[in-house]
């Protein structure tokens, strides 16, 4: 899946951001009860997108962004992506497992508000679904041990697997929008209660 190389990996901080507000300044109501973690992720993502980029970006803590992305790229190199060009393989092979800095990921993610979030949410009416693409469905699964020669990635593997415990991946589709996204989320001890740690385009 070529879209995988356009990955945006994200995460939420532990401090608990301010309540999401709509454009009039009034707080959004909480997700209808009973709501599990995945349902809350969908509710917040829809309403934060409708509220604007400043509210939307608050869903993400970028300390884990670079960690997830750089780990996933190693698995892409080793076979998750089967259509890499020679140049792409060389680029991935040259990486040493150093996570991308949060500042970089915040800039990159901000560019996807209009491209991905607004496109998908549109005017709202969102629901959680299984991700469309198999690549995206695997994003919520624990990463298996890497073969010999990739030991530098083991701390990242353990770190991200810990993030995935109690979380997972959920697709989002909206009546008022187009196409879909896959959101990987992780529990947090914060006011919101979770972090989105990766977002992917999920196709038609």
C-alpha positions, 0 to 999 in steps of 0.5 A, a space after each residue: 500500500 503506497 499510502 503507508 509511506 505517507 504515514 502520520 504517527 501521533 500521540 497524546 501527552 499525559 497532562 490532559 488538554 483543555 476540553 474541546 470547544 466548538 467554534 462558538 466557544 461552548 464545550 462539546 458534550 461528552 461522548 454518549 454513554 455507555 462509550 468505550 475507548 474506541 467510541 470516545 476516540 471517534 467522537 472526539 476526532 469528529 468534534 475536534 475536526 469540526 472545531 478547527 485545527 487548533 482543537 484537532 492538533 491537541 488530540 496528539 502528543 508528539 513524544 510518541 509520534 516519531 517512535 511509532 513511525 521509525 519503528 514501523 518503517 523498519 517493519 516496512 523494510 522487512 516486508 510489511 510493504 512489498 512495493 518499495 523502490 530501491 531508493 526507498 529501501 536504501 533510505 529505510 535501511 540507513 535509519 538507525 532507530 532514532 525516533 523523529 523529534 516531536 517538533 518535526 512530527 507536529 509540523 508534519 501532522 498539522 499539514 494533514 488537517 485539511 488533507 485527511 481530517 477535514 476530507 474524512 469528517 466533512 460535516 460529521 456523522 462519524 462512526 467507528 468501523 474496521 479499517 479497510 486495508 489490511 496494512 492498517 488493521 495490523 497497526 493495532 497489533 503488537 510488533 513481533 520480535 525483529 530478526 538478528 541484526 536489528 537489536 537497536 529497535 528492541 527498546 522501541 518495540 517494547 515501548 510501542 507494544 506497551 502503548 498498544 496495551 488496552 488500545 488498538 486501531 479503529 477506522 473512522 467513516 463519516 456520512 458527511 465526509 469522504 473516504 476513511 482513516 485508521 486511528 491507533 489509540 492508547 490509554 492514558 491517565 489524563 482527562 481525555 483518557 487516551 492518546 492517538 498514536 498513529 493516523 493513516 489514510 484508509 482509502 475509499 
